[in-house]
Amino acid sequence: MADWMGPAMFGALVVFLLLGYPVAFTLGGIALVSMAFGIAIDYPGMSWQALESLPIRIFGIMANSNLLAIPFFTFMGLILERSGMAEELLETIGMLFGRMRGGLAYAVILVGALLAATTGVVAASVIAMGLISLPIMMRTGYDRRLASGVIAASGTLAQIIPPSLVLIVLADQLGTAGEASVGDMYRGAFIPGFILTAMYLAYVFVATLLKPNAAPPLPDEALKVKGWALFQRVILVMIPPLALIFLVLGTVFMGIATPTEGGAMGVVGALALSLAKRRVSLRMLTQAMESTARITAFVTFILLGSNAFNLVFRLVNGDLWVESLFTGLPGGQIGFLIVANLAVFLLAFFLEFFEIAFIIVPLLAPIAVNLGIDLIWFGVMLGVNMQTSFMHPPFGFALFYLRSVAPKEIKTTDIYWGAIPYVVIQLIGVILIASFPVLSNPSTPSVVFTGQNVLIGVGVLVAFLLLRVVIVRFVSARTRAA
């Protein structure tokens, strides 16, 4: 029975999470129950004294300056959400592309990328763009699925484009297994994030070619500013977010500031923008601080619970069990990457990205190190993969955020169907990063892009597409049942 304690702990974790129990308390509770059971059966190395190292781990979490960037970037995003910057960007860029088919969709994607590079918070981006642009798209005659899908997908760019919160967490978790700083993770995710943006734009272009009426241009009366005056307005509207991006990311990339210091400067910049627009009030600051404290506490408690779980899991040799599962796979590095990405993709149906980062990534990171896989490349790959957790029907959080602000004429099934093409695009992004490691880290040698392994990559894409069919049928069945 003792030999099965590791698998039993992991199985119990999956069961209780699927039943809907709080993640942090599930992790901590399973750890304590497993410890008590191990002591009862005299499992080697199991004793209550073994938990004495837990306070040291907790102190290490509290002393981790990298994690301090989470409340800074969260607070910055919440302030910017109320500053009116998103409204100005969407209105101005919408008019710039308004005469084109799909012009509003292009504007949403570009503004989503800009908001991602300033806020780093998915909820803020999706809600802001859903409130502002979705009603205009409906009045213009946009296809409901195209409109809802492009808004949800563009909001999830905040997941991978720095200063993404998930990159901070991934850097922290991968850093325990090797060298993976937040700054390195930011640099590694920069190009893949904008490649995803380009693929979103390309999808809208193809969709408007195949169905011109799905995304009609704006009527002339909606174009309030025209000609050279519009370009002057674009320049003025673009200066604040670009200045903020430089203040936050430019200083980090140039080595002038750490990500935490960049986040602190970003908060000052966001407050300055809000003051300039006269949007600052005591009520707004109170709401932003309360939301920041709630999100930070949520992350911290999950991290505390995952540390307790990992401590006991290693005492019962659970890490060796996981390592034996992955290192015994055929194909070495390639086999590990394929199975690890498939596992993360499937778990993202049921777990959100914080949970995957705190529970699954610490188990995969040591194996990646032993196989000689660059952790920056691996982390960026997982980050793009985990981005799908916001877009998976029927539990994707971006879909719920959009549903909460979408007009009544847009059905939930419209949002689900609209999200599926972007999930496929994100999976293609995972395969591109796996095939071309130079996209995330120029010093990483390619282990995937060979003639034989390209076929393997195509096979993985086919597997993902088959999973898409399963998702579609599941959603359809749920819809008919409803």
Phi, psi and omega per residue, in radians:
M1 nan -0.634 -3.107
A2 -1.116 -0.564 -3.134
D3 -1.146 -0.337 -3.099
W4 -1.782 0.206 -3.090
M5 -1.182 -0.687 3.111
G6 -1.063 -0.977 3.076
P7 -1.026 -0.630 3.139
A8 -1.146 -0.695 3.101
M9 -1.086 -0.788 -3.123
F10 -1.154 -0.728 3.121
G11 -1.104 -0.737 3.110
A12 -1.103 -0.657 3.115
L13 -1.070 -0.807 -3.135
V14 -1.098 -0.757 -3.100
V15 -1.095 -0.841 -3.082
F16 -1.210 -0.582 3.076
L17 -1.162 -0.703 3.113
L18 -1.166 -0.489 3.094
L19 -1.332 -0.160 3.044
G20 1.666 0.225 3.119
Y21 -1.254 2.623 3.130
P22 -0.992 2.393 -3.007
V23 -1.113 -0.874 -3.049
A24 -1.053 -0.773 -3.093
F25 -1.315 -0.504 3.044
T26 -1.126 -0.785 3.126
L27 -1.076 -0.885 -3.127
G28 -1.147 -0.695 -3.135
G29 -1.137 -0.768 3.110
I30 -1.098 -0.653 3.125
A31 -1.083 -0.812 -3.105
L32 -1.211 -0.715 3.122
V33 -1.134 -0.720 3.131
S34 -1.159 -0.661 3.087
M35 -1.109 -0.780 3.117
A36 -1.084 -0.724 3.126
F37 -1.147 -0.708 3.123
G38 -1.107 -0.688 3.101
I39 -1.158 -0.664 -3.120
A40 -1.127 -0.575 -3.122
I41 -1.728 0.166 3.121
D42 1.008 0.795 3.103
Y43 -1.185 2.365 -3.093
P44 -1.012 2.275 3.091
G45 1.470 -0.073 -3.111
M46 -1.622 2.099 3.059
S47 -2.781 2.777 3.140
W48 -1.126 -0.431 3.111
Q49 -1.136 -0.404 -3.138
A50 -1.141 -0.408 3.129
L51 -1.372 -0.058 3.140
E52 -1.142 -0.369 3.117
S53 -1.371 -0.201 -3.108
L54 -1.116 -0.785 3.084
P55 -1.024 -0.587 3.111
I56 -1.147 -0.704 3.098
R57 -1.116 -0.728 3.137
I58 -1.107 -0.738 3.107
F59 -1.089 -0.640 3.095
G60 -1.112 -0.646 3.087
I61 -1.129 -0.805 -3.105
M62 -1.161 -0.493 -3.123
A63 -1.564 0.021 -3.100
N64 -1.384 1.906 -3.088
S65 -1.228 -0.436 3.122
N66 -1.090 -0.679 -3.116
L67 -1.208 -0.311 3.093
L68 -1.147 -0.345 3.112
A69 -1.179 -0.421 -3.104
I70 -1.083 -0.920 3.112
P71 -1.134 -0.571 3.122
F72 -1.100 -0.886 -3.099
F73 -1.216 -0.580 3.088
T74 -1.133 -0.813 3.134
F75 -1.109 -0.721 3.110
M76 -1.054 -0.788 3.139
G77 -1.095 -0.708 -3.132
L78 -1.200 -0.617 3.087
I79 -1.170 -0.786 -3.130
L80 -1.137 -0.542 3.113
E81 -1.036 -0.559 -3.093
R82 -1.754 0.054 -3.081
S83 -1.464 -0.234 -3.086
G84 1.515 0.025 -3.115
M85 -1.139 -0.707 -3.130
A86 -1.111 -0.701 3.125
E87 -1.070 -0.819 -3.122
E88 -1.110 -0.729 -3.137
L89 -1.114 -0.836 -3.113
L90 -1.117 -0.740 -3.124
E91 -1.144 -0.772 -3.063
T92 -1.270 -0.843 -3.132
I93 -1.208 -0.536 3.055
G94 -1.074 -0.712 3.085
M95 -1.218 -0.565 -3.139
L96 -1.122 -0.712 3.137
F97 -1.756 0.122 -2.968
G98 -1.073 -0.534 -3.105
R99 -1.347 -0.148 -3.119
M100 -1.630 2.624 2.946
R101 -1.138 2.328 -3.095
G102 1.335 0.218 -3.078
G103 -1.039 -0.737 3.111
L104 -1.139 -0.652 3.111
A105 -1.137 -0.742 3.068
Y106 -1.046 -0.733 3.136
A107 -1.089 -0.738 -3.141
V108 -1.079 -0.744 -3.132
I109 -1.138 -0.800 -3.121
L110 -1.157 -0.725 3.091
V111 -1.170 -0.634 3.074
G112 -1.049 -0.697 3.101
A113 -1.170 -0.709 3.114
L114 -1.161 -0.745 3.092
L115 -1.130 -0.638 3.105
A116 -1.084 -0.665 -3.114
A117 -1.369 -0.107 3.104
T118 -2.015 -0.673 -3.060
T119 -1.675 -0.789 -3.093
G120 1.250 0.220 -3.098
V121 -2.119 2.086 -3.081
V122 -1.128 -0.808 -3.076
A123 -1.010 -0.759 -3.120
A124 -1.084 -0.741 -3.103
S125 -1.186 -0.827 -3.082
V126 -1.133 -0.784 -3.095
I127 -1.165 -0.758 -3.124
A128 -1.085 -0.834 -3.107
M129 -1.257 -0.565 3.094
G130 -1.144 -0.711 3.141
L131 -1.215 -0.643 -3.007
I132 -1.529 -0.887 -2.933
S133 -1.633 -0.508 -3.054
L134 -1.098 -0.762 3.089
P135 -1.068 -0.658 3.119
I136 -1.140 -0.729 3.120
M137 -1.067 -0.703 -3.137
M138 -1.171 -0.711 3.129
R139 -1.168 -0.537 -3.123
T140 -1.353 -0.326 3.120
G141 1.787 0.405 3.124
Y142 -1.192 2.592 2.987
D143 -1.097 2.338 -3.037
R144 -1.074 -0.711 -3.113
R145 -1.192 -0.739 3.132
L146 -1.115 -0.767 -3.100
A147 -1.130 -0.860 -3.102
S148 -1.194 -0.676 -3.135
G149 -1.122 -0.738 -3.081
V150 -1.208 -0.586 3.116
I151 -1.220 -0.820 -3.142
A152 -1.093 -0.765 -3.099
A153 -1.179 -0.718 -3.135
S154 -1.133 -0.601 3.088
G155 -1.131 -0.568 -3.125
T156 -1.313 -0.126 3.038
L157 -1.072 -0.414 3.066
A158 -1.124 -0.242 3.119
Q159 -1.323 -0.514 -3.008
I160 -2.100 -0.504 3.114
I161 -1.380 2.209 3.127
P162 -0.998 2.524 0.166
P163 -1.667 1.266 -3.098
S164 -1.122 2.413 3.093
L165 -1.153 -0.640 -3.093
V166 -1.177 -0.527 3.093
L167 -1.180 -0.603 3.081
I168 -1.114 -0.813 -3.126
V169 -1.155 -0.761 3.121
L170 -1.076 -0.732 3.116
A171 -1.086 -0.681 3.124
D172 -1.154 -0.780 -3.103
Q173 -1.262 -0.693 3.109
L174 -1.300 -0.450 3.129
G175 -1.154 -0.399 3.093
T176 -1.271 -0.328 -3.138
A177 -1.796 -0.173 -3.114
G178 3.095 -2.834 -3.127
E179 -1.528 1.877 3.091
A180 -2.628 1.466 -3.104
S181 -1.405 2.844 3.127
V182 -1.110 -0.721 3.121
G183 -1.065 -0.731 3.104
D184 -1.127 -0.674 3.130
M185 -1.173 -0.666 3.077
Y186 -1.070 -0.818 3.138
R187 -1.101 -0.687 -3.120
G188 -1.177 -0.548 -3.079
A189 -1.562 -0.168 -3.027
F190 -1.078 -0.945 -3.113
I191 -1.179 -0.836 3.097
P192 -0.991 -0.620 3.128
G193 -1.096 -0.714 -3.124
F194 -1.443 -0.350 2.963
I195 -1.165 -0.717 3.053
L196 -1.057 -0.730 3.101
T197 -1.030 -0.766 3.128
A198 -1.107 -0.671 3.131
M199 -1.199 -0.608 3.050
Y200 -1.084 -0.792 3.122
L201 -1.069 -0.731 -3.140
A202 -1.120 -0.660 3.130
Y203 -1.120 -0.754 3.112
V204 -1.094 -0.704 3.125
F205 -1.057 -0.816 3.130
V206 -1.129 -0.711 -3.139
A207 -1.088 -0.666 3.126
T208 -1.284 -0.448 3.046
L209 -1.240 -0.733 -3.104
L210 -1.319 -0.645 -3.133
K211 -2.303 1.457 -3.074
P212 -1.020 -0.554 -3.105
N213 -1.382 -0.096 -3.119
A214 -1.305 -0.368 -3.108
A215 -2.575 1.281 -3.081
P216 -1.223 2.754 3.078
P217 -1.219 2.855 3.113
L218 -1.238 2.517 3.038
P219 -1.186 2.741 -3.078
D220 -1.030 -0.610 -3.105
E221 -1.181 -0.328 3.115
A222 -1.438 -0.260 3.137
L223 -1.530 1.571 -3.044
K224 -1.219 -0.581 -3.123
V225 -2.143 2.365 -3.090
K226 -2.344 2.941 3.038
G227 1.176 -2.589 -3.084
W228 -1.161 -0.484 3.117
A229 -1.066 -0.585 3.113
L230 -1.158 -0.732 3.137
F231 -1.148 -0.672 3.062
Q232 -1.080 -0.677 3.135
R233 -1.172 -0.702 3.111
V234 -1.020 -0.771 -3.138
I235 -1.069 -0.791 -3.115
L236 -1.155 -0.666 -3.121
V237 -1.279 -0.533 -3.095
M238 -1.381 -0.369 -3.063
I239 -1.072 -0.845 -3.105
P240 -1.045 -0.882 -3.135
P241 -1.135 -0.650 3.121
L242 -1.153 -0.666 3.088
A243 -1.131 -0.684 3.129
L244 -1.192 -0.678 3.090
I245 -1.060 -0.760 3.114
F246 -1.132 -0.726 -3.117
L247 -1.061 -0.674 -3.080
V248 -1.528 -0.994 -3.018
L249 -1.536 -0.659 -3.119
G250 -1.040 -0.754 3.136
T251 -1.175 -0.565 3.101
V252 -1.236 -0.820 -3.109
F253 -1.124 -0.584 -3.132
M254 -1.470 -0.045 3.111
G255 1.401 0.186 3.138
I256 -1.320 -0.620 -3.085
A257 -2.356 2.685 2.991
T258 -1.376 2.856 3.090
P259 -0.987 -0.624 3.111
T260 -1.161 -0.754 3.096
E261 -1.153 -0.659 3.065
G262 -1.081 -0.690 3.086
G263 -1.112 -0.703 3.111
A264 -1.110 -0.738 3.097
M265 -1.148 -0.612 3.097
G266 -1.090 -0.680 3.095
V267 -1.084 -0.773 3.112
V268 -1.076 -0.758 3.124
G269 -1.118 -0.721 3.123
A270 -1.122 -0.715 3.094
L271 -1.132 -0.661 3.123
A272 -1.134 -0.727 3.102
L273 -1.104 -0.750 -3.141
S274 -1.153 -0.665 3.087
L275 -1.139 -0.696 3.132
A276 -1.106 -0.561 3.128
K277 -1.620 0.060 3.124
R278 1.012 0.750 3.131
R279 -1.860 0.014 -3.086
V280 -1.512 2.285 3.053
S281 -2.529 2.835 -3.138
L282 -1.096 -0.658 3.139
R283 -1.143 -0.742 3.137
M284 -1.123 -0.755 3.124
L285 -1.124 -0.689 3.129
T286 -1.114 -0.789 3.119
Q287 -1.100 -0.730 3.136
A288 -1.132 -0.712 3.137
M289 -1.198 -0.689 3.107
E290 -1.104 -0.777 3.126
S291 -1.129 -0.688 3.112
T292 -1.115 -0.775 3.128
A293 -1.102 -0.665 -3.137
R294 -1.145 -0.819 -3.133
I295 -1.149 -0.729 -3.135
T296 -1.131 -0.737 3.104
A297 -1.124 -0.688 3.097
F298 -1.022 -0.836 3.137
V299 -1.127 -0.752 -3.083
T300 -1.123 -0.761 -3.126
F301 -1.171 -0.649 3.058
I302 -1.100 -0.707 3.135
L303 -1.144 -0.675 3.080
L304 -1.129 -0.800 3.127
G305 -1.113 -0.695 -3.137
S306 -1.178 -0.578 3.085
N307 -1.156 -0.715 3.082
A308 -1.123 -0.754 3.129
F309 -1.102 -0.801 -3.113
N310 -1.133 -0.606 3.111
L311 -1.081 -0.881 -3.127
V312 -1.231 -0.647 -3.140
F313 -1.044 -0.657 3.106
R314 -1.310 -0.539 3.097
L315 -1.126 -0.526 3.121
V316 -1.686 0.290 3.101
N317 1.098 0.505 3.093
G318 -1.152 -0.578 3.114
D319 -1.141 -0.614 3.093
L320 -1.210 -0.586 3.101
W321 -1.140 -0.795 3.118
V322 -1.115 -0.728 3.135
E323 -1.089 -0.687 3.121
S324 -1.159 -0.561 3.112
L325 -1.150 -0.721 -3.032
F326 -1.539 -0.641 -3.129
T327 -1.303 -0.314 3.088
G328 -1.464 0.034 -3.131
L329 -1.294 2.557 3.043
P330 -1.259 2.586 3.076
G331 1.727 -0.043 3.080
G332 1.053 -2.189 -3.104
Q333 -1.042 -0.738 -3.086
I334 -1.148 -0.792 3.108
G335 -1.045 -0.717 3.119
F336 -1.106 -0.791 -3.117
L337 -1.093 -0.722 -3.129
I338 -1.118 -0.867 -3.094
V339 -1.190 -0.705 -3.139
A340 -1.091 -0.746 3.141
N341 -1.212 -0.673 3.076
L342 -1.101 -0.713 3.137
A343 -1.113 -0.788 3.137
V344 -1.119 -0.709 3.128
F345 -1.068 -0.771 -3.126
L346 -1.229 -0.710 3.130
L347 -1.146 -0.475 3.140
A348 -1.160 -0.251 3.039
F349 -1.168 -0.494 -2.993
F350 -2.065 -0.414 -3.092
L351 -2.043 2.583 3.052
E352 -1.534 3.009 -2.931
F353 -1.147 -0.566 3.099
F354 -1.080 -0.752 -3.116
E355 -1.138 -0.751 3.105
I356 -1.101 -0.743 -3.104
A357 -1.126 -0.631 -3.078
F358 -1.538 -0.423 -3.077
I359 -1.780 -0.863 -2.990
I360 -1.517 -0.773 -3.053
V361 -1.041 -0.738 3.107
P362 -1.067 -0.427 3.092
L363 -1.398 -0.556 -3.102
L364 -1.469 -0.526 -3.026
A365 -1.047 -0.829 3.129
P366 -1.072 -0.594 3.117
I367 -1.166 -0.721 3.105
A368 -1.072 -0.698 3.106
V369 -1.107 -0.782 -3.135
N370 -1.108 -0.531 3.133
L371 -1.506 -0.009 3.104
G372 1.360 0.442 -3.131
I373 -1.543 2.298 3.104
D374 -1.108 2.230 -3.022
L375 -1.272 -0.529 3.092
I376 -1.143 -0.848 3.099
W377 -1.017 -0.810 -3.131
F378 -1.106 -0.727 -3.121
G379 -1.161 -0.740 3.116
V380 -1.132 -0.713 3.103
M381 -1.029 -0.811 3.120
L382 -1.159 -0.611 3.132
G383 -1.075 -0.781 3.098
V384 -1.149 -0.677 3.118
N385 -1.122 -0.791 -3.128
M386 -1.185 -0.322 3.061
Q387 -1.042 -0.513 3.134
T388 -1.158 -0.325 -3.140
S389 -1.107 -0.412 3.086
F390 -1.425 -0.255 -3.001
M391 -2.012 -0.083 -3.112
H392 -1.207 2.083 2.890
P393 -1.207 2.497 0.032
P394 -1.789 0.186 -2.997
F395 -1.974 0.132 -3.097
G396 -1.121 2.288 -3.069
F397 -1.175 -0.614 3.108
A398 -1.066 -0.600 3.109
L399 -1.181 -0.670 3.106
F400 -1.210 -0.704 3.102
Y401 -1.034 -0.785 -3.122
L402 -1.184 -0.691 3.119
R403 -1.041 -0.610 -3.089
S404 -1.206 -0.366 -3.104
V405 -2.080 -0.045 -3.087
A406 -1.310 2.582 3.060
P407 -1.081 2.778 -3.063
K408 -1.129 -0.486 -3.106
E409 -1.225 -0.260 3.078
I410 -1.569 2.071 -3.124
K411 -1.430 2.772 3.086
T412 -1.069 -0.644 3.114
T413 -1.131 -0.549 3.070
D414 -1.090 -0.717 3.133
I415 -1.163 -0.742 3.139
Y416 -1.094 -0.869 -3.119
W417 -1.126 -0.637 3.123
G418 -1.169 -0.447 -3.104
A419 -1.401 -0.485 -2.987
I420 -1.035 -0.773 3.121
P421 -1.026 -0.573 -3.122
Y422 -1.327 -0.518 3.002
V423 -1.084 -0.744 3.101
V424 -1.092 -0.718 3.109
I425 -1.085 -0.725 3.120
Q426 -1.119 -0.643 3.100
L427 -1.192 -0.645 3.041
I428 -1.087 -0.654 3.071
G429 -1.068 -0.694 3.087
V430 -1.053 -0.773 -3.126
I431 -1.155 -0.663 3.103
L432 -1.106 -0.768 3.132
I433 -1.144 -0.682 3.099
A434 -1.144 -0.643 -3.096
S435 -1.390 -0.511 -3.100
F436 -2.220 1.401 -3.125
P437 -1.016 -0.410 -3.121
V438 -1.069 -0.361 3.134
L439 -1.119 -0.544 -3.111
S440 -1.878 -0.433 -3.140
N441 -2.710 1.850 -3.060
P442 -1.016 -0.404 -3.094
S443 -1.540 -0.006 -3.094
T444 -1.463 2.154 3.065
P445 -1.255 2.557 -3.132
S446 -1.318 2.280 3.051
V447 -2.012 -0.072 -3.037
V448 -1.994 -0.661 -2.975
F449 -1.409 1.389 2.988
T450 -2.284 2.916 -3.085
G451 -0.967 -0.808 -3.101
Q452 -1.207 -0.684 -3.023
N453 -1.383 -0.336 2.998
V454 -1.096 -0.682 3.083
L455 -1.085 -0.653 3.088
I456 -1.100 -0.743 3.115
G457 -1.066 -0.712 3.085
V458 -1.093 -0.694 3.107
G459 -1.096 -0.670 3.099
V460 -1.131 -0.720 3.107
L461 -1.072 -0.716 3.099
V462 -1.082 -0.706 3.103
A463 -1.085 -0.748 3.097
F464 -1.076 -0.722 -3.139
L465 -1.149 -0.616 3.060
L466 -1.118 -0.673 3.067
L467 -1.099 -0.615 3.081
R468 -1.040 -0.746 3.127
V469 -1.060 -0.717 3.121
V470 -1.087 -0.744 3.130
I471 -1.060 -0.812 -3.111
V472 -1.039 -0.794 -3.130
R473 -1.146 -0.628 3.123
F474 -1.126 -0.787 3.133
V475 -1.092 -0.751 3.138
S476 -1.087 -0.713 3.120
A477 -1.120 -0.723 3.110
R478 -1.095 -0.686 -3.116
T479 -1.143 -0.790 3.136
R480 -1.115 -0.660 3.132
A481 -1.124 -0.677 3.118
A482 -1.182 nan nan
